Amino acid sequence: MNFPADLKYTKDHEWIRLEGGEAVVGITEFAQSELGDIVFVDIGTEGQEVDQHAVFGTVEAVKTVSDLFMPLKGTVLAVNPALADDPASVNKDPYGAGWMVRIKPADPSQVAGLMSADEYRAHVGH
Amino acid sequence: METQTELKSTRLRHVHEALGAKMVPFAGFLMPVQYSGVNDEHLAVRNGVGLFDVSHMGEFLVRGDGALDLIQRVTSNDASKLTVGKVQYSCLPNTTGGIVDDLLVYRMQHADDHHYLLVVNAGNIRKDWDWINDHNSFDARLEDISDRMGLLAVQGPKATATLQGLFTVDLAAMAYYTAQYAEMKGVGLVLISATGYTGAGGYEVYVPNDLLEKAWNAIMAAGAPHGIKPCGLAARDTLRLEMGFCLYGNDIDDSTSPLEAGLGWITKFTKEFTNSAALKAQKEAGVKRKLVGFELLDRGIPRHGHSVVDASGAVIGTVTSGTHSPSLQKPIGLAYVPAALAAPGSELLIDVRGKVLRARVVGLPFYKAPA
């Protein structure tokens, strides 16, 4: 499985990409594979500040539903608008077209507590 | 001391794993839940053909002069209507108004002519076995053959084209809900049944475990020109739900009446059976709640256990099954609702994890095959 080295990861299977003072968040290839075909991404926290590890939305697959957890405390600046019409892009391109939210981290030092790609790979056993 | 129940697997576990299936525990078995993906497998069955290993299902033989009397006593449908080679959907009512299990009853070709096969849900094999034996005051001979019988479901509009080359009997001539023993080329003697749990047409093939892998491989090879795909339990569930077929443990259980569940058509008061007097009285009085199909009008996915609520937020019903329909591309579900809200077109409110979403009752099946 692909876990890009330039991303940071959580034990809950989110990835985060730091871009200047902002960051982009999505779910990992492992997460989308475990969920199966994703049919609905429900994120109602746009504009809100969400604590680290708190729920910022849910992702619905045909068979199951899973919460989405914030890797870092921060404000949700934007939700990926393409997910409304094409939630399956999370399956097809979890690190690209299937991104979930863009955030403004409140405390960038929290990044130190996240996993590297190698650590995450060991965590999921792939 | 805690005891751990060991998971069983079918004889095809290594075949599923080699095909890349995701394996999950289901009803005491380690079963393939998906291979290529639930949508892909689902659409293969709707438009082409898919192959399911459903060998976890249980099979009991009922034989002897008292066989029919026993079956009539424990099942709700009228098994006296079965001629040889016919199959009937039925259920085992309990004494408290609910359902022990739903099942298929086969009347088999056999010299002594008192020969039935009952096909039951994997998770209920032990419960059903005990239940039926406890009611066997008819000297019927019961045999549980679940551990030596495999079952493959070949489902979809191209199922006949897939299987015909493997049989000399004319499969297209088989009526729905009939079965016959037949020689499967290169495999051996099997029971082929024009039944299924998908609404897509096709067959279920009962194969002794020793022949199961040969049968699987023969069907996969015969289906290759038709684009056959191995299909898992996830697609089996979305396919049955699009048809409004009940799943035991979700939509029906020990506490749901067959009449509430829309199974009045297999509840025949032409004979006496377990709890028949109370069910007859319930039918005459009218049921207070009914299992209905609904579509969500708002965005979201209903799931088993979500509540149906009224405008004040009070719980008035329960969602028993829900998914995003791969064929219809919309959220659908089954729910028990008060009888006054059961007519198609009735508006419902569903509490989907804290959000109250609008829904509308629709007639079943959700999916109607193109003519």
Interface residues (C-beta under 8 A of the other chain):
Chain A: G36 D37 V39 F40 D42 T58 E60 V62 K63 V65 N91
Chain B: K22 V33 Q34 G37 V38 N39 A234 D237 T238 R299 G300 I301 R303 T323 H324 P326 P331 R353
